[in-house]
Amino acid sequence: MSDPRIIQFDKAVKLRKESTDAFLDYWRDHALYTSLEYWIMVAILIVPLIFLVFKIDKSKMFLIGFYGYSIHMLAAYIDLFAINGGKWNYPFPLLPSLPSLSIDTSIVPVTFMLVYQWTLNHKKNFYVFSLLTAVFFSFIFKPILAELGMFRMYGNMNYFYLLIIYIFGFLTARLITNVFIWLQKKYAK
């Protein structure tokens, strides 16, 4: 006798594959890599990373990089959750299987890294300037992407919810970073 849970699971896997195939077909059929929007997403990926190479404080590179990596991972997981849940998506992905690559890998973490670095180096309030950065991404950057047709929200998702998500992201990344700083101090010889 077959387990009904596994039968339902296998059906869900099949539906996910069909959905992934539909996104691949959409990407190929519309030659998205030839569109202006696609090349804007390429720039959103590459330009901040190049800028970071020149602007990162080399004396604090590991600390700032760790914080940025935490932001990157949180953003990637949150985007994956939201995209799979039908809350938002990006119609012009660099790669159809990674629709938020440019946003999660580059512009969001790099911006938050540089804000973190600036607050450390100038002894400014991390929380205030990170909140301002979250406001920028929620109410300026994402609406511009939406206006250009490069970001779509669905259902009851709105920009205020995005702000809450960005706040959660930078607070959690800071917490993770602080835990590792504390562990390093505690166990360093």
C-alpha positions in Angstrom: 0.0 0.0 0.0 1.4 3.4 -1.0 1.8 6.1 1.6 -0.7 9.0 0.7 1.8 11.5 2.1 4.5 10.4 -0.3 2.0 10.4 -3.2 1.0 14.0 -2.4 4.7 14.9 -2.0 5.6 13.4 -5.4 2.7 15.3 -7.0 4.0 18.6 -5.5 7.5 17.9 -6.8 6.1 17.3 -10.2 4.1 20.6 -10.1 7.3 22.5 -8.9 9.2 21.1 -11.9 6.5 22.1 -14.2 6.5 25.6 -12.7 10.3 25.8 -13.1 10.0 24.7 -16.7 7.4 27.4 -17.3 9.9 30.1 -16.0 12.6 28.7 -18.2 10.3 28.8 -21.2 9.3 32.3 -20.4 13.0 33.4 -20.1 13.9 31.7 -23.4 10.8 32.6 -25.4 11.2 36.3 -24.6 15.0 36.4 -25.0 15.1 38.3 -21.7 18.9 38.5 -22.0 18.5 40.9 -24.9 16.2 43.3 -23.0 17.3 46.6 -21.4 15.8 45.4 -18.1 18.0 42.3 -18.1 21.1 44.5 -18.6 20.0 46.8 -15.8 19.9 43.7 -13.5 23.4 42.8 -14.7 24.5 46.3 -13.7 22.7 46.0 -10.3 24.8 42.8 -9.8 28.2 44.0 -11.0 28.5 47.7 -10.2 28.0 47.5 -6.4 30.5 44.6 -6.2 33.2 46.5 -8.1 32.4 49.6 -6.0 32.8 47.5 -2.8 36.2 46.2 -3.8 37.5 49.8 -3.8 35.5 51.2 -0.8 35.6 48.4 1.8 37.8 49.2 4.8 40.5 46.6 4.4 41.3 46.7 8.1 37.8 45.5 8.9 37.2 43.4 5.8 36.3 40.2 7.6 33.9 41.8 10.0 32.1 43.8 7.3 32.2 40.9 4.9 30.7 38.6 7.5 27.9 41.1 8.2 27.3 41.4 4.4 27.3 37.6 4.0 24.7 37.4 6.8 22.5 40.0 5.0 23.0 38.1 1.7 21.9 34.8 3.1 18.9 36.3 4.9 17.8 38.2 1.8 18.2 35.0 -0.3 16.1 32.9 2.1 13.5 35.6 2.5 13.3 36.1 -1.3 13.0 32.4 -1.8 10.2 32.1 0.7 8.4 35.1 -0.8 8.8 34.0 -4.4 7.7 30.5 -3.6 4.8 31.9 -1.7 3.7 34.1 -4.6 4.3 37.3 -2.7 6.7 38.9 -5.2 9.0 38.1 -8.1 11.4 39.6 -10.6 10.3 39.4 -14.3 13.8 39.9 -15.7 16.1 37.6 -13.8 19.7 37.0 -14.8 19.1 33.3 -14.3 15.5 32.0 -14.3 16.3 29.6 -11.4 17.7 32.5 -9.3 15.3 35.4 -9.9 16.6 37.7 -7.1 20.3 37.1 -7.8 21.2 40.7 -8.5 19.3 42.1 -5.5 20.3 39.5 -2.9 23.9 39.0 -4.0 25.0 42.5 -4.6 23.0 45.7 -4.2 21.3 45.0 -0.9 24.2 43.4 1.0 26.8 45.8 -0.4 24.7 48.8 0.6 24.1 47.5 4.1 27.8 46.6 4.4 28.9 50.1 3.5 26.4 51.6 5.9 27.7 49.2 8.6 31.3 50.2 7.8 30.4 53.9 7.8 28.7 53.7 11.2 31.7 51.8 12.7 34.3 54.2 11.3 32.4 57.4 12.2 30.9 56.1 15.5 27.4 56.8 14.2 24.2 55.0 15.3 24.0 51.7 13.3 20.3 51.3 13.9 19.3 54.8 12.6 21.3 54.6 9.4 20.3 51.0 8.7 16.7 52.0 9.2 17.2 54.8 6.7 18.7 52.3 4.3 15.7 50.0 4.8 13.4 52.9 4.1 15.4 53.7 0.9 15.1 50.1 -0.3 11.4 49.8 0.6 10.0 53.1 -0.5 12.4 54.3 -3.2 14.4 51.4 -4.8 11.7 48.7 -5.0 9.0 51.1 -6.2 11.4 52.3 -9.0 12.0 48.6 -9.9 8.2 48.1 -9.9 7.6 51.1 -12.0 10.2 49.8 -14.5 8.4 46.4 -14.5 11.4 44.7 -12.9 9.7 43.8 -9.6 6.1 42.6 -9.0 4.2 42.2 -5.8 1.1 40.0 -5.5 -1.7 39.5 -3.0 -1.6 41.7 0.1 2.1 42.4 -0.1 3.0 46.1 0.1 6.0 48.4 0.6 5.4 48.7 4.3 5.7 44.9 4.7 9.0 45.2 2.7 10.2 47.7 5.3 9.5 45.3 8.1 11.3 42.5 6.2 14.4 44.8 5.7 14.4 45.8 9.3 14.2 42.1 10.3 17.1 41.4 8.0 19.5 44.0 9.2 18.7 43.4 12.9 19.2 39.6 12.4 22.4 40.1 10.5 23.7 42.4 13.2 22.7 39.9 15.9 24.5 37.0 14.1 27.6 39.2 13.6 27.6 40.2 17.3 27.2 36.6 18.5 30.3 35.6 16.4 32.2 38.6 17.7 31.3 37.6 21.3 32.3 34.0 20.6 35.6 35.1 19.1 36.4 37.2 22.2 35.3 34.5 24.6 37.4 31.7 23.0 40.3 33.6 21.5 43.6 32.8 23.1 
